Amino acid sequence: MLRLFGFSAEKAKDAPATLTVGGRTLAITFRRHQKARRFILRLGRDGQSAVVTMPTRAARAEALAFAERSSFWIAGQLVKQKTPHHIAHEAEILFRGELHRIIASGGRRGLVVHDAVARTLAVPGDEAHLARRLTDWLKAEAKRDLTQASGRYATAMATRYRRISLRDQKSRWGSCAADGSLSYSWRLILAPPMVLDYVAAHEVAHLREMNHGPRFWRLVLSHCPEARAAKQWLKRHGHELHRLQVKASPQG
């Protein structure tokens, strides 16, 4: 069942909608692309959204109908997706590519303690604030690792960036703006270090080559020997990083 969000008639040309599949409601957005010759539907990594790419002159009603006809396919994809992870005492989450057990250590407020040998993340303070405190810590760790990696690659590639910000993008792991600003997904801290390192190399290389041509890839591969392995990991396991359910908060 599809439902149009509350948009005026003037703004409803490509307005988003919702699609209910198997009791789950997905947010559907529509994107027109000049090279598109048919409708293409892609399910978001979070299992809560989907995008329909459509030809520039196609009618939105056709795109809606296409999404509805794809309900069976969407249902099958949702079944394949694993159960989301939540931050809670005794739960396990990925951290730098390895499963770690979360411990609510209680007591007074303090720093999150990472035990690499026991593979635990001990979060002090009131358990009611455990999820928020651990999420903030994970983002801080991501910012530190990505800043170090970006600085290292900027020096190696003889370039410099303007600033680094963290986001929670669903469709990309990093981006490089024309003004030299770098943006990364904080969820890279959940992946193996080689993956975070590769994404940093990829985005810093864009400061030299704003494309994906041969010179760009030569630059990446000459400075990041694990680039191919990291790309394969993201292709096979990247969706798992979005299984961790957290409340969104602005990062900068």
N, C-alpha and C positions, 0 to 999 in steps of 0.2 A: 504494500500500500504506500503510495507516494503522497506527500503533503508539501505544499509550497509554504515557505517561510513568509512572515508578514512583510511583503514588499508592495509598494504602490505599483499601479499598472505601468507607469513610465519606467520604473526601475526593475521590473520583473522580466525583462528580456532574457537575461541569463542568470536570474536569481537562483540561489541554492535551494535545495529541497531535502527532504528526508525520505529514506526508503527503509521500510520495516521488513526484515528477513529473519525468519525463525525466531521471532520474539525480540530480536536485537534491532535497534534503530540506528541507521547509518546516516551521516551527513554527506549529501551528494553535491558536488560543485561541478560547474561546467566551464570548459575552456575551449575557445575557438582557436584553431591553428590553420594558417593559410596553406600548409602543405598536407593537411589531413584530407583523405579521400573517403574515409568511412568513420564510424563511431568506434572509439576504443575506451574500454572501461578498465581502470586500475584501482585495486583495493589498497587502502592505506595500510601501512605497517602496524598501526595501532588497532586495526580491526574495527574501527569506529567511523571510518570515512571512506569515500571513494571519489574518483575524479573521472568524468566523462569528457574525453577530447572529441571535438566535433569539427566538421568543415565550417568555414567561415559563413557560408550562406545557408547552412542547415537550420531548420526550425527547432527551437527549444523543445517543443512538444514531441518531436521525433526523438530527441535525446532522452527525454523522460520515458518515452515508451521503450526505448532501447535498454535503459537501466532496469526497467520493470521486467522486461523479457529475460534479463540476465540474472534474475533473482536466484534461479536454481544453481547457476555457476557460483554466484557469490556465497550461497549457503555452503556449497562444497568447500570453498576456500576458507570459510570461517571455521569449519569443522577441523581443517588441517592445522589451523593456528592453535598453539598451545595456550593453556590457561595463563592469564596475566599474573605477574608476580606483584605482591604488595609488601611494603616495608612494615615489618612487625617483629616482635620478639620471637626468636627461634626460626624465623623465615630465612631462606637462603637466597642470595642474589649474586649476580656476577660482579666482580670487582677486578679490574685489570686482567680479565680473561679467565678468572678462576672463581668457583663458587665459594662464597663466604657466608658463615652463619651470623645472623644479627643477634646481639645480646643486649637486653635492657639492663645495664649495670646498676641503675638506681643511684641513690646518693645525691650529693650536690651536683650542680651543673659543672661541667668541665669539658675537656676535649674528647672527641671520638678517638678510641684507641684501636689501631689496626695491628693484629697479631698475624704476621705472615706465615708463621709456622703452624699455628692452630687454625689459621684461616677463619678468623672471627673479626667482627666489627663491634666493639663494645661502645654503646651509646649511653652516657650518663644522663642524670636528670629525670624528670617526671616522664613516665612511659607514654603519657598522653601526647607528648611533644616529640616522641621518638622519630616518627616519619619525617617531620619537618627538619629536625636537627640533622638527621643522617643525610637527607637530600641536600641540605645546605653544605654539608661537609663534602659530599661527592662532587658537587659543583665547584667547590673551592679547589679540590684536588685536580679536577679537570682543567681549571683555569691555570693552575701552577704548571702542570705537565705540558699543556699546549703552549703556554708562554715560553717555556724552556725550549721545547722542540722548534717552535717558530723562530725564536731568536737564533738557535743553532743553524737552522737551514738558511735563514736570511744572511747570516755571515758567510756560510759556505757558498751561497749562490750570488754573493756580492750585491745584495739588494737590501731594502728595509721596508718594514710595514708601518702603517700609521697607528693602528690600535687593534686590540683583540676584544671580541665580545663573544659571549656564549648564548646560544638559543636552544630551542627544543624542536628543531625542524623535523618534519615527518618525511620529507622527500630528498634531503641531502645531508651530508655529513659535514660539509664546510663550504665556504664561498669566499671569494675575493672581490672586493668592490674596486671600481676604477680609481677611487681616491686612496687606495692602498690599505683599506680597512679589511681585516680578516674576521670571519665569523665561523664558529664551530658549534657542533652539537655537543652539549656537555656529556651526553651518553657515551661518548668515546672512552670515558674513564672506565666503563664497564667492559670494554673490549681488551684483547691482548695488547700489550704496549706497542708491538710492531704495527698495529692497526692505527692507533692514535698517531704514531710517528709518521706513518705513510700519509695520512690525511694532512698533517702539518706540512710535509714536503710538497704535496700536491698543491695546496693553496699558496704556499710561498712561491712556488715555481710560477704561478699565475702572475706574480708581480713582475716577472720578466717576460712571460709569454701568455697573453690573455686569450688563449685558445687551447685546443687539444691536438695540435699538429705534431709532426715529427720532432721538431726542436724542443717542444714542451716535454714530450715523453723522454727524450734523451737527457734532458736536464733532471727530471725526476729520477730516472733509473740510475743515472751516474752518481747521485747523491744518496739514494735510498735503495739499497740492494734487495730489501725485502718487499718492495712495492708490489710485485706480482702476487706473492703469497698473501699479502694483506688485502689486495683487491679480491682474491678468491674467498678469503674468510668473510669479508663483508657481503659478498654475493650469496654465500651459503648460510651465514649466520647473522647477518645484519639485522634481520627482523626480530631476533631474540632480544636485542637491546631495547626494543620498544615494548617488551612485555612488562617492564617495570612500571607500575602505575604510580605516578606522583602528581601532586598539585602543581600546576604551572606557576612560575614566579619569574619576574623580569630579571634578566642577567645583563651585565655590562662590564 
